[in-house]
Amino acid sequence: MAEELIGKKILVTGVVQGVGFRPFIFGLARSLGLNGTVQNSGNGVLILVEGPREPVDKFIHEICARPPVLASISQCQVGESPPQGFREFRIERTGGRVTGDSVVPPDAATCRQCRGEIFDPADRHYQYPFTNCTNCGPRFTILKKLPYDRPWTSMDKFDMCDKCAGEYADPGDRRFHAQPVACPECGPEVWLVDREGGKIEGDWLVNARRLLSEGRIIAVKSLGGFHLACNGLDPAPIRLLRLRKGRPAKPLAVMCRNIDVVREYCHVSPEEESLLESPAAPIVVLEKKNPFRLPDELAPALNGLGVMLPYTPLHLLLFADALQVLVMTSGNLTGLPLAADNDRAMNELAGIADFFLLHNRDIVNRCDDSVVRHTCGGLQFFRRARGYVPEPIEMSSAVVGSEERDYVGAGSDMKNTFCLLKKNKAYVSQHIGSIDTVEGSEHYKESLHKFCELIGARPVRAGCDLHPGFNSSAIARSRFPAAIGVQHHHAHMASCMAENGLNGDVIGVILDGTGYGTDGNIWGFEILTGGYVDFAREFHLEYVPLPGGDQAVRNPWITASAYLISLLGQEGAAMAATLFPDKIKELGIVRKMISRKINSPFVSSCGRLFDAASAVLNICLENTYEGQAAIEIGELAPKKFCRLEPYRYQIEGHVIDLAPLLKAMVSDYCGHVPQTLIAKKIHDTIVSAILDCALRVRSQSGISRVVFSGGCWHNNYLLSAAIKIFKDNGFNVFVHNKVPPGDGGISLGQALVSYHRGGI
């Protein structure tokens, strides 16, 4: 008697398009002798399968147990389907309306098999800079819209040759249905030009390697935008790059030929090695070896270096025996978006690059390199972009319910991302960067539109920053009249809650640089309580006038002087004159601005406290990049936390008094106490003060869950010390692992606050 046949209808959602999922299903069904169909639908991968019960059950189990390496399954919905008498298993054409339940994966670094082919003279992909397969290559950066099929990518203008078409159609080939498949006969090509656009004759690869070895700077069209590249072993082109780009001190990322080269210059833990070699292939901030044998110009005054491995065939090919380390920094003018098309790059970067390495595969979605670090709290993002976007962050059912409407968080004006909240998923965009220019605003609007189309989102409401001058907020209000203002640090708190699946009230310890407060002052050192709907400000740092506002932010000596003069009066003014003897005339102006309340907004900020301390210790008197003074004083803190040794401080009412700290800090510095010890004690004072505040809040409220958010939590010593001390005191501590703790993460919080406040 023939075994009874059963039929199943299976819908798989998540990151299941562009990862070889249909070929995987095809091969699995064939191996089990099952018939049916598989297709990309608008809301996921739809499978109809029929056969005997036992192999069908095994088929369903294997889908979730062993999916393709790049896949991430959110749901696998199985229903009954009467057998239709299929005679084979086949891949059907794509169909259905995009719903956002399924999304294309992030771009993935070149896999081992493709690397082998690139360097195999006998292979037809030898030295081909666009080699890829279902396990690697471009996804998000070339995608125009879902579903993820070749006609909807920037590969649509390249017709496959017979050999590529054969691989694409062969179920046994790893390029089966790999949408960007190409070879030298039919795919994109690379060429090298000078800054006037004149083509350099000869082999582009030989010429590029030679020019880099000679100390030239090349603008390289990469996966999600342009890089500015030069020889990372030679200080001369690095200095020239800094001069031309107007970037005197901000650290530059490097790309190393392989992991062995990385180990020559930096300490690499197993977790860091795993990040470097992952499909995401981010820039990983590593501890430099001592002595450091690369040029100091790469990351002056810092203990860490941002390092990545080659993640495209083009990158792999650029390395040679004399080129083991390349500077690979973002190809943009300061304050402008990353250059992504050839003409714009030639126009904007002509004053920086000597030559341009171009290609004709269009970048549809700009996507800068992600920057991460492994900390005591796990993975921490500085910048979340290539390799991670557009993969959504799954929201816990405790955080979002069954809401069918979509929401958007507009983000900040610096380090901008936006966030689209759709059902139970939060789609945080790639790093957009600064949007306080016309070009930045246009990039933001274009990216928001593309992202909405990509996931089928139709936001009905936006959450945006309270700052009256933010472009992100103006754009949100122009598109969503019912947009709600979300206080900057409330958004920070909500973002950390959301990614950790928290609902109900928490204590938010928000240490940040700048955020517009509900009282019109600048906040940034807040102990908050509350949840998504609302918050209360329990404690904060003492307000200090900031003469000149942004001028003081750019010049930490002004911030330090303001702290001393406003909090210590005549004694503080004398201290400032002693500390900054070449600024006597300017100090007179600072005193007048403070006394007469001229352009001196009040600030309560951890970032500004670090600025002031950095200037007092003569570490950094001018911020040439955002957060420089705070970062450099953080580098003087111990690598590991042992015990707290704080300066004295006072808490009066809801205010943390800084006067005792300032006096002690200046006294120690003038008494020639080592900078490293003073830096440790400053950090310990902050940790001790926030713990004191949190203990007082818990005694009154009973809340023991604490979230740490804000850009100052990038400070490794501060983070490790606070986690240890808070846990030792019985708090449940939550930190960021999925979005940056700084402004790159607030869009997630804004979207959740907008959702929870309800209404349209």
ABEGO torsion letter per residue (X at the ends): XBBBBBBBBBBBBEBABGAGAAAAAAAAAAAAGBBEBBBBBAAEBBBBBBEBAAAAAAAAAAAAABBBAABBBABBBBBBBBBAGBABBBBBBBBEBBAGABBBBBBBBBBAAAAAAAABAABAABGBAABBBAABEBBAAABABOBBBAAABAAAABBBBAAAAAAAABAABAABGBAABBBAAABBBBBBBBAAGBBBBEBAAAAAAAAAAAGBBBBBBBAAEBBBBBBAABAAAAAAAAAAAGBAABBBBBBBABAAAAAAABBBBAAAAAAAABAAGBBBBBBBBOBBABBAAABBGBABBBBBBBABAAAAAABBAABABBBBBBBBBBGBBBBABAAAAAAAAAAABABBBBBABBBABBBBBBBBBBBAAEBBBABBBBGAOABBBBBBAAABBABABBBBBAEBABGBBBBBBBEABBBBBBBAEBAABAAAAAAAAAAAAAAAAAAGBBBABBBBBABAABAAAAAAAAABAABBBBBAAAAAAAAAAAAAGBBEBBBBBBBBABBBBAAGBBBGBBBBBEBAABBBBABBBBBBBBBGEAAAAABAAAAAAAAAAAAAEAAAAAAAAAABAAAAAAAAAAAAAAAAGBGBBBBBBAAAAAAAAAAAAGABABBABBGAAAAAAAAABBABBABBBBBBBBBBEABBBAAAAAAAAAAAAAAGBBAAAAAAAAAAAAAAAAAAAAAAAAAAAGBABBBBBEAAAABAAAAAAAAAAAAAAGBBBBBBAABBABAAAAAAAAAAAAAAAEEX
